């Protein structure tokens, strides 16, 4: 089961920390604790059916689960991040069973960590991982757009409403992202190379000027490491409705 780009990096880093931990460096987990704890809290929230903050009982359980996962993980188990999620899930369920006497839970939910999680459980965990990846992409995009004096509020206000216009702006963004000269101009000048775009694509100056910020943001997404946002930009409807995270 493949993980997203940012998540794969986190999985790799956690694996390197585990190697140190397994070699006797028990404090190695401190190197990645702040990065994996948000993920563990999301797993806790999914299992508990409520939002879990760092001060809840489930958060304490997650902290202990991190150490347990580090102590029990073996390379043949596959992704260490998914293994960690399984440990957190199992321990939270154990807690719920003790505190609320959930004796009616299906046995499949009470399996030991050694048993593989079912496909739906894996999909739930991967959904959490993908949510984390999308959040990272959006935060990174926000930093880049700041150099162009573009905010997410600008994108919401500047997005084209008609399908034909969305398609035109998408084609302009693709041209920018795929043409090295245009992309370089955009990165260096922080401006649309309007004249060159018109010459290459015969696009309308009015469209370029009216939707300048939207086009720039779309081009940055298409040219950069934004796999989740790229899917959104290239969808049939384009960015008719910006991602909910951009509205905040």
Order of alpha helices (4+ residues) and beta strands (2+ residues): alpha-alpha-alpha-alpha-alpha-alpha-alpha-alpha-alpha-alpha-alpha-alpha
